[in-house]
């Protein structure tokens, strides 16, 4: 009887652990290829966060991400927008309105599994050219794909890469830089969006890759629904052949959508993923999501987007010791967030506003 009980306990532990992983593992048919992608929103590092992560020898942000790390690592492509520049401690750290973040934050993101990074947002130029150079040099030294800032006007912002036999293009844009001008006209330091620039960037890409991913820092802060500019730009990008649009900047969750294009392709749009890590005020700014999907390439080379999911995330702060944790809603109780089940229902309805065929957990 004791052996049976032990076996049942072990079985329960195994099942419980598996529920924290990607809910549905796709097995390709012969000749098919599948790449999975998960995307999170704004990594916005206020001084309260980096002070909480300070150690005797620097900074360690890894404990904040420990509860979401296993889930993230189940995917092939793992996106995040690094909202605050990783200019590093040598420049002097700073918080709102002109941020500069320890580079150890990047170490923690990479440790958690992130490998697709947007560097284009309204805070990219907060601390000037030197901070951008430090940031790009940091990311260049890591085994990640990043877009949105480059050090030479001759270097393309569009990054081409291949995973599991599927060829991708990735480019990141921002609507602006909070009115801060590019140093000496060096527009390559922060990749500002226009319809014409996107058309030029993607003109030839559609014919040489299978999938185009565009990161868009856009929209109005703290608004639950996309504005007309976001909707118009999403349609424009879809017309250029973009397959996946990853949106951020509003700092709150906005709906997702699946646009049907004239050529038979679909474009999956995440209008806003909300915050990943921040210390902003207001509950809506503490709830973000990880949106995921599978990208399937059949034996004839046709691409399809499948298995759309969203996983709700909560940034918990312990005010007794000013520590931070990121937790999925499935791990919450009322001690972490009172009425969390009600907030889950509200966010689920919001995410599905345009597109019902997405599972939310």
Kinemage of the C-alpha trace (Angstrom):
@kinemage 1
@onewidth
@group {chain A} dominant
@subgroup {mainchain}
@vectorlist {calphas} color= white
{ca unk a 1} P 0.000 0.000 0.000
{ca unk a 2} L 2.852 2.415 0.866
{ca unk a 3} L 4.444 1.780 -2.549
{ca unk a 4} L 1.125 2.522 -4.262
{ca unk a 5} L 0.739 5.790 -2.342
{ca unk a 6} L 4.289 6.839 -3.235
{ca unk a 7} L 3.673 6.062 -6.901
{ca unk a 8} L 0.456 8.100 -6.861
{ca unk a 9} L 2.257 11.048 -5.260
{ca unk a 10} L 5.018 10.907 -7.866
{ca unk a 11} L 2.426 10.759 -10.652
{ca unk a 12} L 0.667 13.806 -9.218
{ca unk a 13} L 3.931 15.771 -9.023
{ca unk a 14} L 4.797 14.926 -12.628
{ca unk a 15} L 1.348 15.987 -13.861
{ca unk a 16} L 1.473 19.199 -11.813
{ca unk a 17} L 4.886 20.117 -13.209
{ca unk a 18} L 3.742 19.510 -16.758
{ca unk a 19} L 0.820 21.916 -16.378
{ca unk a 20} L 3.314 24.754 -16.001
{ca unk a 21} L 4.774 23.961 -19.395
{ca unk a 22} L 3.358 24.748 -22.786
{ca unk a 23} L -0.143 23.264 -22.715
{ca unk a 24} L -0.038 21.519 -26.076
{ca unk a 25} L 3.094 20.032 -27.596
{ca unk a 26} L 2.720 19.819 -31.359
{ca unk a 27} L 4.374 16.912 -33.167
{ca unk a 28} L 5.001 17.668 -36.862
{ca unk a 29} L 3.803 15.292 -39.536
{ca unk a 30} L 6.478 13.873 -41.791
{ca unk a 31} L 7.924 16.679 -43.921
{ca unk a 32} L 6.401 19.399 -41.715
{ca unk a 33} L 8.219 21.860 -39.498
{ca unk a 34} L 6.891 23.692 -36.420
{ca unk a 35} L 8.372 26.645 -34.529
{ca unk a 36} L 6.682 27.881 -31.350
{ca unk a 37} L 6.739 31.537 -30.278
{ca unk a 38} L 5.812 33.306 -27.049
{ca unk a 39} L 5.851 37.084 -26.619
{ca unk a 40} L 5.777 39.284 -23.526
{ca unk a 41} L 5.500 43.060 -23.314
{ca unk a 42} L 7.356 45.921 -21.664
{ca unk a 43} L 10.297 45.242 -19.349
{ca unk a 44} L 10.214 48.584 -17.561
{ca unk a 45} L 12.805 48.753 -14.805
{ca unk a 46} L 12.154 51.433 -12.204
{ca unk a 47} L 14.668 52.256 -9.482
{ca unk a 48} L 12.659 50.315 -6.896
{ca unk a 49} L 13.247 47.173 -8.950
{ca unk a 50} L 16.985 47.518 -9.441
{ca unk a 51} L 17.462 48.553 -5.815
{ca unk a 52} L 15.615 45.380 -4.755
{ca unk a 53} L 17.962 43.322 -6.966
{ca unk a 54} L 21.181 44.845 -5.642
{ca unk a 55} L 23.802 42.475 -4.240
{ca unk a 56} L 27.246 42.965 -2.738
{ca unk a 57} L 28.780 42.522 -6.192
{ca unk a 58} L 26.190 44.028 -8.541
{ca unk a 59} L 22.600 43.113 -9.361
{ca unk a 60} L 20.713 39.827 -9.624
{ca unk a 61} L 17.237 39.954 -11.185
{ca unk a 62} L 16.940 36.195 -11.697
{ca unk a 63} L 14.870 35.501 -8.551
{ca unk a 64} L 12.129 37.813 -9.864
{ca unk a 65} L 11.714 35.631 -12.968
{ca unk a 66} L 12.102 32.212 -11.365
{ca unk a 67} L 8.362 31.370 -11.411
{ca unk a 68} L 7.932 32.054 -15.149
{ca unk a 69} L 11.263 30.742 -16.422
{ca unk a 70} L 10.226 27.123 -16.997
{ca unk a 71} L 7.214 28.120 -19.083
{ca unk a 72} L 9.196 30.546 -21.246
{ca unk a 73} L 11.861 27.986 -22.035
{ca unk a 74} L 9.334 25.614 -23.616
{ca unk a 75} L 9.191 27.811 -26.736
{ca unk a 76} L 11.619 28.180 -29.627
{ca unk a 77} L 11.253 31.961 -30.000
{ca unk a 78} L 10.796 34.054 -26.845
{ca unk a 79} L 10.195 37.769 -27.358
{ca unk a 80} L 10.388 40.718 -24.991
{ca unk a 81} L 10.570 44.493 -25.376
{ca unk a 82} L 13.465 45.814 -23.303
{ca unk a 83} L 11.847 49.139 -22.568
{ca unk a 84} L 14.645 50.671 -20.518
{ca unk a 85} L 18.087 51.027 -22.047
{ca unk a 86} L 20.805 48.716 -20.742
{ca unk a 87} L 23.405 51.459 -20.631
{ca unk a 88} L 24.893 49.843 -17.547
{ca unk a 89} L 26.033 51.048 -14.139
{ca unk a 90} L 29.043 52.910 -15.518
{ca unk a 91} L 26.762 55.658 -16.864
{ca unk a 92} L 24.853 56.023 -13.614
{ca unk a 93} L 21.544 54.230 -13.163
{ca unk a 94} L 18.312 56.184 -13.471
{ca unk a 95} L 14.563 55.807 -13.395
{ca unk a 96} L 11.534 57.636 -14.841
{ca unk a 97} L 11.467 59.771 -16.907
{ca unk a 98} L 14.936 59.020 -18.341
{ca unk a 99} L 15.799 55.399 -17.609
{ca unk a 100} L 19.105 53.556 -17.468
{ca unk a 101} L 19.199 49.942 -16.299
{ca unk a 102} L 21.937 47.561 -15.103
{ca unk a 103} L 23.069 45.133 -17.786
{ca unk a 104} L 22.490 42.324 -15.299
{ca unk a 105} L 18.830 42.718 -16.247
{ca unk a 106} L 19.735 41.387 -19.666
{ca unk a 107} L 21.576 38.497 -18.029
{ca unk a 108} L 18.388 37.559 -16.168
{ca unk a 109} L 16.273 37.758 -19.323
{ca unk a 110} L 18.675 35.482 -21.175
{ca unk a 111} L 18.780 33.098 -18.206
{ca unk a 112} L 14.981 32.938 -18.359
{ca unk a 113} L 15.204 32.047 -22.057
{ca unk a 114} L 14.417 35.243 -23.959
{ca unk a 115} L 16.134 35.271 -27.353
{ca unk a 116} L 14.149 37.760 -29.488
{ca unk a 117} L 14.593 41.304 -28.234
{ca unk a 118} L 13.097 44.657 -29.255
{ca unk a 119} L 15.316 47.665 -28.571
{ca unk a 120} L 13.067 50.239 -30.290
{ca unk a 121} L 10.805 52.215 -27.973
{ca unk a 122} L 10.155 55.725 -26.725
{ca unk a 123} L 12.890 55.402 -24.070
{ca unk a 124} L 15.684 54.219 -26.395
{ca unk a 125} L 17.366 57.643 -26.487
{ca unk a 126} L 16.751 58.510 -22.818
{ca unk a 127} L 20.439 58.573 -21.900
{ca unk a 128} L 21.958 59.498 -25.226
{ca unk a 129} L 24.230 57.850 -27.749
{ca unk a 130} L 26.656 56.304 -25.263
{ca unk a 131} L 23.866 54.359 -23.562
{ca unk a 132} L 22.645 53.051 -26.921
{ca unk a 133} L 26.182 51.988 -27.862
{ca unk a 134} L 26.583 50.179 -24.519
{ca unk a 135} L 23.212 48.492 -24.964
{ca unk a 136} L 23.830 47.298 -28.532
{ca unk a 137} L 27.326 46.089 -27.675
{ca unk a 138} L 25.878 44.149 -24.766
{ca unk a 139} L 23.232 42.429 -26.895
{ca unk a 140} L 25.727 41.820 -29.705
{ca unk a 141} L 27.827 39.816 -27.249
{ca unk a 142} L 24.909 37.462 -26.469
{ca unk a 143} L 23.335 34.633 -28.415
{ca unk a 144} L 20.091 36.495 -29.139
{ca unk a 145} L 18.368 38.187 -32.075
{ca unk a 146} L 17.658 41.881 -31.570
{ca unk a 147} L 16.360 44.770 -33.649
{ca unk a 148} L 15.526 48.421 -33.195
{ca unk a 149} L 19.012 49.860 -32.597
{ca unk a 150} L 22.153 49.403 -34.674
{ca unk a 151} L 25.536 51.118 -34.526
{ca unk a 152} L 25.981 51.818 -38.233
{ca unk a 153} L 23.607 53.241 -40.843
{ca unk a 154} L 24.868 50.512 -43.177
{ca unk a 155} L 23.558 47.735 -40.914
{ca unk a 156} L 20.016 46.573 -41.602
{ca unk a 157} L 17.437 46.732 -38.859
{ca unk a 158} L 15.833 43.645 -40.425
{ca unk a 159} L 17.363 40.504 -38.957
{ca unk a 160} L 17.210 37.259 -40.948
{ca unk a 161} L 17.566 33.910 -39.187
{ca unk a 162} L 16.442 30.280 -39.427
{ca unk a 163} L 15.044 27.894 -36.814
{ca unk a 164} L 14.057 24.284 -37.434
{ca unk a 165} L 13.993 24.773 -41.187
{ca unk a 166} L 11.764 27.872 -41.097
{ca unk a 167} L 13.351 31.147 -42.219
{ca unk a 168} L 12.358 34.350 -40.385
{ca unk a 169} L 12.746 38.096 -40.710
{ca unk a 170} L 12.449 40.254 -37.585
{ca unk a 171} L 12.332 44.035 -37.318
{ca unk a 172} L 11.431 46.365 -34.430
{ca unk a 173} L 9.984 49.882 -34.696
{ca unk a 174} L 8.905 52.633 -32.315
{ca unk a 175} L 6.399 55.434 -32.917
{ca unk a 176} L 8.904 57.958 -31.506
{ca unk a 177} L 11.475 58.803 -28.833
{ca unk a 178} L 9.630 61.146 -26.429
{ca unk a 179} L 10.730 64.130 -28.503
{ca unk a 180} L 14.436 63.410 -27.975
{ca unk a 181} L 16.248 63.988 -31.282
{ca unk a 182} L 18.603 61.391 -32.708
{ca unk a 183} L 22.222 62.418 -32.043
{ca unk a 184} L 23.695 64.119 -35.111
{ca unk a 185} L 20.917 62.714 -37.269
{ca unk a 186} L 21.871 59.111 -36.415
{ca unk a 187} L 18.421 57.699 -36.994
{ca unk a 188} L 19.747 54.144 -36.902
{ca unk a 189} L 20.124 54.389 -33.102
{ca unk a 190} L 16.332 54.169 -32.653
{ca unk a 191} L 14.247 52.738 -35.470
{ca unk a 192} L 11.261 55.074 -35.869
{ca unk a 193} L 8.293 53.730 -37.829
{ca unk a 194} L 6.667 55.088 -40.948
{ca unk a 195} L 4.574 53.279 -43.531
{ca unk a 196} L 7.150 54.176 -46.166
{ca unk a 197} L 10.077 52.890 -44.108
{ca unk a 198} L 8.298 49.610 -43.429
{ca unk a 199} L 7.550 49.238 -47.134
{ca unk a 200} L 11.201 49.819 -47.994
{ca unk a 201} L 12.461 47.491 -45.256
{ca unk a 202} L 10.180 44.620 -46.236
{ca unk a 203} L 10.181 45.127 -50.022
{ca unk a 204} L 12.460 42.195 -50.792
{ca unk a 205} L 12.182 40.253 -47.556
{ca unk a 206} L 8.852 38.644 -48.341
{ca unk a 207} L 10.460 36.689 -51.190
{ca unk a 208} L 13.381 35.299 -49.178
{ca unk a 209} L 11.839 34.246 -45.851
{ca unk a 210} L 8.908 32.134 -44.722
{ca unk a 211} L 7.727 34.342 -41.847
{ca unk a 212} L 7.983 38.064 -41.091
{ca unk a 213} L 7.728 39.224 -37.456
{ca unk a 214} L 7.364 42.940 -36.725
{ca unk a 215} L 7.645 44.471 -33.251
{ca unk a 216} L 5.599 47.662 -32.898
{ca unk a 217} L 5.960 50.150 -30.035
{ca unk a 218} L 2.745 52.051 -30.650
{ca unk a 219} L -0.654 53.134 -29.351
{ca unk a 220} L -1.865 55.233 -26.432
{ca unk a 221} L -0.758 54.557 -22.895
{ca unk a 222} L -3.263 52.935 -20.499
{ca unk a 223} L -5.965 52.424 -23.146
{ca unk a 224} L -7.675 49.017 -23.326
{ca unk a 225} L -8.318 49.096 -27.077
{ca unk a 226} L -6.133 49.952 -30.071
{ca unk a 227} L -6.568 53.336 -31.679
{ca unk a 228} L -7.166 53.957 -35.375
{ca unk a 229} L -3.462 54.446 -36.057
{ca unk a 230} L -2.614 51.019 -34.644
{ca unk a 231} L -5.384 49.375 -36.658
{ca unk a 232} L -4.349 51.185 -39.838
{ca unk a 233} L -0.663 50.358 -39.387
{ca unk a 234} L -1.492 46.715 -38.670
{ca unk a 235} L -3.413 46.501 -41.940
{ca unk a 236} L -0.547 48.191 -43.783
{ca unk a 237} L 1.981 45.743 -42.374
{ca unk a 238} L -0.315 42.854 -43.255
{ca unk a 239} L -0.471 44.136 -46.830
{ca unk a 240} L 3.349 44.067 -46.922
{ca unk a 241} L 3.318 40.379 -46.030
{ca unk a 242} L 3.896 40.578 -42.279
{ca unk a 243} L 2.761 37.390 -40.524
{ca unk a 244} L 3.045 38.339 -36.842
{ca unk a 245} L 2.806 41.791 -35.233
{ca unk a 246} L 3.917 42.068 -31.603
{ca unk a 247} L 2.592 45.256 -30.012
{ca unk a 248} L 3.573 47.056 -26.807
{ca unk a 249} L 3.764 50.529 -25.199
{ca unk a 250} L 0.251 51.061 -23.736
{ca unk a 251} L 1.448 49.242 -20.543
{ca unk a 252} L -1.924 47.491 -20.343
{ca unk a 253} L -3.371 44.528 -22.193
{ca unk a 254} L -5.192 45.139 -25.478
{ca unk a 255} L -6.976 42.535 -27.651
{ca unk a 256} L -5.425 40.260 -30.235
{ca unk a 257} L -6.732 39.834 -33.775
{ca unk a 258} L -6.247 37.638 -36.833
{ca unk a 259} L -6.333 39.612 -40.076
{ca unk a 260} L -7.221 37.776 -43.276
{ca unk a 261} L -5.207 38.971 -46.264
{ca unk a 262} L -6.074 38.947 -49.955
{ca unk a 263} L -3.283 36.490 -50.766
{ca unk a 264} L -4.728 33.887 -48.400
{ca unk a 265} L -2.205 34.523 -45.617
{ca unk a 266} L -3.197 35.545 -42.120
{ca unk a 267} L -1.564 38.132 -39.865
{ca unk a 268} L -1.728 37.597 -36.107
{ca unk a 269} L -1.775 40.928 -34.260
{ca unk a 270} L -1.047 41.361 -30.553
{ca unk a 271} L -2.079 44.986 -30.102
{ca unk a 272} L -0.558 45.260 -26.626
{ca unk a 273} L 0.861 42.629 -24.299
{ca unk a 274} L 0.908 44.953 -21.291
{ca unk a 275} L 3.841 45.137 -18.910
{ca unk a 276} L 6.169 42.270 -18.137
{ca unk a 277} L 8.076 43.704 -15.166
{ca unk a 278} L 7.496 47.216 -13.839
{ca unk a 279} L 6.668 49.179 -10.712
{ca unk a 280} L 3.960 51.314 -12.257
{ca unk a 281} L 0.891 52.177 -10.201
{ca unk a 282} L -2.551 50.798 -10.989
{ca unk a 283} L -3.650 47.175 -11.217
{ca unk a 284} L -4.118 47.148 -15.005
{ca unk a 285} L -0.416 48.009 -15.345
{ca unk a 286} L 0.564 45.065 -13.154
{ca unk a 287} L -1.269 42.496 -15.291
{ca unk a 288} L 0.383 41.464 -18.552
{ca unk a 289} L 0.255 38.441 -20.795
{ca unk a 290} L 2.384 36.057 -22.725
{ca unk a 291} L 0.801 35.431 -26.128
{ca unk a 292} L 1.903 32.316 -27.985
{ca unk a 293} L 1.335 30.434 -31.209
{ca unk a 294} L 2.777 27.721 -33.415
{ca unk a 295} L 4.159 28.465 -36.871
{ca unk a 296} L 3.760 25.456 -39.141
{ca unk a 297} L 5.454 24.910 -42.488
{ca unk a 298} L 4.052 22.001 -44.463
{ca unk a 299} L 5.951 19.824 -46.926
{ca unk a 300} L 4.878 22.132 -49.773
{ca unk a 301} L 6.329 25.188 -48.016
{ca unk a 302} L 2.987 26.692 -47.001
{ca unk a 303} L 2.918 28.555 -43.671
{ca unk a 304} L 0.038 28.419 -41.202
{ca unk a 305} L -0.385 29.996 -37.767
{ca unk a 306} L -2.015 27.782 -35.155
{ca unk a 307} L -2.580 27.069 -31.466
{ca unk a 308} L -3.163 30.654 -30.309
{ca unk a 309} L -2.892 31.070 -26.552
{ca unk a 310} L -2.538 33.790 -23.941
{ca unk a 311} L -1.288 33.328 -20.401
{ca unk a 312} L -2.013 36.036 -17.842
{ca unk a 313} L 0.827 37.343 -15.709
{ca unk a 314} L 0.826 39.342 -12.453
{ca unk a 315} L 3.663 41.400 -10.996
{ca unk a 316} L 3.554 40.833 -7.255
{ca unk a 317} L 5.332 43.135 -4.799
{ca unk a 318} L 6.010 42.202 -1.183
{ca unk a 319} L 5.916 45.527 0.634
{ca unk a 320} L 7.476 44.031 3.761
{ca unk a 321} L 10.845 43.589 2.066
{ca unk a 322} L 10.201 45.448 -1.239
{ca unk a 323} L 10.839 42.313 -3.275
{ca unk a 324} L 9.227 41.506 -6.629
{ca unk a 325} L 7.948 38.293 -8.250
{ca unk a 326} L 6.315 37.520 -11.571
{ca unk a 327} L 3.532 34.966 -11.244
{ca unk a 328} L 1.087 33.414 -13.675
{ca unk a 329} L -2.565 33.706 -12.707
{ca unk a 330} L -2.792 29.939 -12.273
{ca unk a 331} L -0.349 30.307 -9.360
{ca unk a 332} L -2.261 33.114 -7.635
{ca unk a 333} L -4.519 33.096 -4.632
{ca unk a 334} L -6.238 35.902 -2.756
{ca unk a 335} L -3.137 36.461 -0.625
{ca unk a 336} L -1.260 37.554 -3.756
{ca unk a 337} L -4.149 39.382 -5.446
{ca unk a 338} L -7.611 39.762 -3.991
{ca unk a 339} L -10.403 38.938 -6.479
{ca unk a 340} L -7.866 37.632 -9.001
{ca unk a 341} L -10.517 35.351 -10.577
{ca unk a 342} L -12.664 38.396 -11.397
{ca unk a 343} L -9.718 40.197 -13.002
{ca unk a 344} L -8.935 37.067 -14.991
{ca unk a 345} L -12.454 37.026 -16.456
{ca unk a 346} L -12.262 40.703 -17.385
{ca unk a 347} L -8.899 40.329 -19.126
{ca unk a 348} L -9.975 37.144 -20.906
{ca unk a 349} L -12.960 38.964 -22.429
{ca unk a 350} L -10.730 41.881 -23.445
{ca unk a 351} L -8.123 39.668 -25.124
{ca unk a 352} L -10.857 37.868 -27.106
{ca unk a 353} L -12.671 41.053 -28.147
{ca unk a 354} L -11.752 40.729 -31.856
{ca unk a 355} L -10.640 37.100 -32.036
{ca unk a 356} L -12.439 34.411 -30.074
{ca unk a 357} L -10.224 31.511 -31.116
{ca unk a 358} L -7.516 32.112 -28.562
{ca unk a 359} L -7.262 30.101 -25.355
{ca unk a 360} L -6.621 32.200 -22.269
{ca unk a 361} L -5.202 30.721 -19.094
